[in-house]
Structures are given as C-alpha cells and as structure tokens.
Amino acid sequence: MQELEFLQYLIENIVTNKDDIKIERKEDELWILLTLSVNKEDMWIIIWKGGSTINSIRSIMRLVWMKLNKRVNVKVLD
C-alpha cells in the first residue's frame, strides 16, 4: 500500500481540491495499477503540456518501485 500513499502525497501537493482525490489500487502477479481521479478543475494540472506532469509522476513511481521489484502504472480517469 505504500505506492498508494506515495501517489496520494504527490497529487495532494499539486492540486487545489485535495478532498476530491480518489485512487483505486488493483494488483495482479505482474503489475500494480493505480487509477487516479481528481476534481475537473485540477485536471489541467495533471495533464498540462501534453501530459508531461502525469508522465513525470509515472516515471517517479516506476523508479521508486523498480527497486522493490514491483511494476507500477498510473492511469488517470477523465
């Protein structure tokens, strides 16, 4: 569950509407999938400049959990 808390921490420090953050976690033998939902007013922050913010978040998440031999992916719901 550390990956969920870490993603929550990252997103809380980026968006304005912190109470509207929802993260769902699904895990199978290969991947941990984190599905992120934020307030529509904050969506532009997450997908800003062609998705550079969310792609950076994905890279950080993958690097951190690569050390633990886990594969993590982050999906954003519109």
N, C-alpha and C positions, 0 to 999 in steps of 0.2 A: 504493500500500500504506500510505500514511500514515494513512488513515482506520482501517485495521485496528489499527495500533499505538496510535492515539489512543483508540479504544474500549477496547482492552486496558488501557491506563493508567487510564482512568476506572473500569472494572469492578474492577481489582485494588485500587483504593483504597476500594472499597465493600464487597466480600465478604470472608469469612473464609478460605474454601478457594480460594486463588489458583491452585493447581495444577489445579483442575478446570474452569477457564475454557477454553471452546473457542469459537472464532469462525471461521466459514466465510464467505468472500467470493465473491460472484458479480457479474459486471458485464455489462451489455449497453449498447447505444448510449444509453439514457436514464437508467438507474439503476445505482447500486452498492448491492447488497443484502448486509447483514452479518447473519448468523444467529448468535445468541448462545446458548450453553448454559452453565449454571452448576450447581454442586452443589445438590441438592434442599434442603439446609439453608440455602442462601443465596438461594433463590428468593424468599422472603418480602421480602427487602431490595429486590430488583429490582421486584417488583410491589406493593410496600407502598402502602397508602392508595389503592386503586383504580387502580394503575398510574402514580401521579404520578412516581415515580423514573424509570421507563423512559421515560415521556413527556418528562421533562426531558432525559434523555440524548439522545433522538431530536431534540429541539429544538436542543440544542447541536451535535450532529453536522450537522444540516441547515444551521444558520447558518454554521458554520466552512467547510463545503464549498460553500455557495452563492457565496462569494467566488471560488472556483475554477471556477465554472460547472459544478459536478457536483451530482447529486442522490443523496443517501444516505438509506437507510432501514435501520432496525434491527429485526429480528424476534427474539423470544425463544421458544426451544423449551421446552416443559413437561417 
